[in-house]
């Protein structure tokens, strides 16, 4: 069974608002075996909306629409739906009562007629009550096709998808079981990984699909299958994962589907070994520390971070010798190593990672070429550093530095 997602709003087309709704809907539909055929973003224009509805009806069994249900004149989705279904808008008393209740609880302004008019819905629609907002969801059927209109406000849409839409779709349609297992791999590029697993990939049966999903400093390898025998799908996918694992076990971090990330993997290892970590950051500006502290339980192994962005702070806050900086430059392996060693001393941690570099677009206080980064890793036994050239732009330099720092730390921890 196939679905199409239609998002309505000029703000999406001009890049003023990021379309996170489609990604969420796609994930939730996939969980119940509904494949998304197409995602379409369109203007707040009636003729455009009607055309999109007509085309979607030819392509998909389920059409999910978000946006254009607000109280202002530019929100025309309901009127377009009524026209498409040759229907009229009627006041729904249950929706009106919901609006009045929400207003009484949360809004201190006067309830205007324009807000009450959101209780008008197409007469043929089944209302999906929006308990978090004033715009109701709507479910309409045309032959064997289902149209579902939802508010564009993300938290309202998500609540309706989970509590109303998914249960109703599961009750109406018999769908296959779809399984994706995404392996997270650090330290291998796409071509290197493809070459290493080529023989395994060539023997995959036709019902097992493979996708390479490259990212900065990491690879995601997605193994997928679907069928009506859920256990067979699970067993088939697991069999293929077991076959490929010996080829990637040194670089394998975990499964993205299970919420695993490199920093979470490292955190679990540190916790299990009762070891601790601290970081000193210059060119990465605290983003490496943020990766660790975004995980619950990080306080058990992550001791802290010093963002010594300027040369002055490296000297006065972190305690790096001015002589080392003057002799080797602020962007150097010697300074990165000194930063890491000072961090271990200040936090009394078992590991310390330090970054210093030139992320660009100008050279700043150092003469190093833009894209140059030094990363140091210290333990209580000593310190090492590596030099990298990450190119441009600035965001790429920072993200690649974070990924390489995590990779260096992972390799060192796995020696235990």
C-alpha angles and dihedrals in degrees: 000000000000134000135193124208119211119191117194126203140092088227089068094051096051093047095246091123126032115231103237092149095076093052092052094046091048092053093048093047091048090056090062096043100262113137119214108230097184144351117215129187117197142174128264088260123125098217091048091049093049091049091050091050092051094049093045091052089059093048106040147033094219124037117193117193126192129187139023097079099110127117098256129095094253090062100089104150096108092051091049091049091050090051093046092052093041087241141132131233117250132183113258109208094201091055091047091052089050091052092049092048093050091048092051092050103041114012125072096187125091115279103243129205090246088062093047089051088067084079088074111102135164109280091232093054127104106221119235101203113232104210091179099051147015100254110084125217116240133211118198131172128208112183106306093339124098123208117195121186119195136177116264095229100110100223092046092048093048092051092052093046093053100039103032116012103044095046091049093048091050089051094050104040136045105223135180123252111255122199128188121181113186118196117207113218126183127193099028128095122219097258094045091050092047091051093049096051098034096114091048092048093050092058096050112125116243094254092059113080125199128200131183112216109186122198137170106297095346144067129217117205112196120200113191141178139158139198144133093260100077097189092050090052091050093047094047094051093045091050091056092046090052089052095051098040097083088058095055106022095117092054098034114111105173145284119306089207088066094052093258120157132171092255091048090049091051091046092054091049092050092047092049092051093041090237131140140219138204130177140207116202134191113153093024091056099211096312093116091055090047090057090060099039092052087073119082113244094030091127088071093069109007111084101181151284138253114204100203096177099159128055089242092057091049088058103036102033106026096032101233112162115256088217091061091050093047092048101043105019128251089271102060142106091250093057092045090052092048090050091052094047092048089050093054090051096047096046098029088226129159094231134025131187123197131188130195126164151117110274093174157168085176128022095246117185095347134063094222116123117262108270095034113132132174119201122191128194119198132190128174087264097056148300138266132187138195133201121224137182109211098171120210159000110048096243091053092051093051095045094046090048090053092048093048092048090053091048092051091048093048093053091050095048092048089062087075 
